[in-house]
Amino acid sequence: MKIAVIKESAPGETRCAAIPETVKKFIALGASVAVEGGTGEHALIADADFEAAGAAVGSRNEVLKAADAILCVLGPDPASLAGAAKGALLIGALDPLGRRGAIQSAHPVGTH
């Protein structure tokens, strides 16, 4: 299983969906982990720390490619997930009531 961790884009969001310690735990369970470059920047976690934990660090497109699960804190703009594998699981706080328009634009009624 490949797990992708993407950088948060919401204004003021300083959290990241995984830290090097959780990356180590995922890898110990047999997963591969790819982290978008700069993901830990606002949490004072360097890309090198993710690499030292065993993650591959790359661009969003590289990280999303063939990912089975995508970790985020807040639901990203659907357009930013272009290139994700069909059927990939998005794990994060998607806030369907507060972001109804964004969710409907990603999955218009009657198309899923």
N, C-alpha and C positions, 0 to 999 in steps of 0.2 A: 504494500500500500504506500502510495506517495502522498504526503501531507504538504500542502503549500501554506505558508504564512505570509499574508499580504500587509503592506504598509497602510496605516489608517490615513484617510484624507479629510475627515471631518475637522472643521476649524476648532482649535482648542483641544483636540483629542491627543493625549500624551501617552496613552496605554498602547501596548502591543499584545497580540493574541497568544504569543508564546514567548518564553524567555529561554536562555540557554539550558537551564535545568530541565524544563519540560521537553526541550528538543532531545536531550540525552535520554529521557524516559521513553519518548516515542521510538527512538532508535533502538533502545534496549528491548522494546516489544516487537522489533522487526520491521518497523516502518522506515522509509526514507523521508527526509525532511528537506524542503527547499524554502528559503526565506528571501523575500524581496529585499534588495539592498536598501538600507536606510530605515528598515522597519523599527528598530529599537532606538533610533536617533533621539526622539523626545523623551524616552525613558532612560537615557544615558547608557544604552547597551550598543556596543560597536558591532559592526558586521563581523569583525574578527572573532568576537566572543561566540557568535552563532557558529562560525566555521570551526572554532576550537571544540564546540560541542558536537560536531559531526554533520552540521547542515551544509547544504550547498547554498550559496548566496548568488543571486542574479537579478535580472530585470523581471518585471511583472510577467511579461510574456514567457520567459524561460521558466519561471516558478510555476505558473499555471499549467504549462504544457504537461499533459498526461497525469495531472493531479487527481486523486480519488476524493480528497477532502481539502477544502479551502477554509482556513481559520482566519477570522477577523473579529474585531471588537464590536464595531458597528457595521451594519450592512453597507457595502460599497455601492457606488453608482453602478447600475447594471451594465452600462457601456464599458466600464473598466474591467469587466470580467470576460471581454471578448478573447477568444482563444482558449477558454477553459473547456475541458472535455465535457461532452454531453453526459449528463447524469452525475457529475461531480457534486458532492455534498457540500453546501455552504453552511458553516457553523459560526454563528455570531448572533448578536442582538439585532434583529432585523427591524424591530419597531413597526409592525404592520399598521398600527393605528396612526402613529405620528408621521409615517412616510408612505401613506396609502398611494399617492400619485406615482412615486418611484416604483413601487411594487407592481401596480397595475400596468405601468409602461413596460415592465419586464415580462409580464404575463397577462396580456389583455384577456378579459373575460371571454371564455369560450374557446381559447386557443391552447389550453394545456390539458 
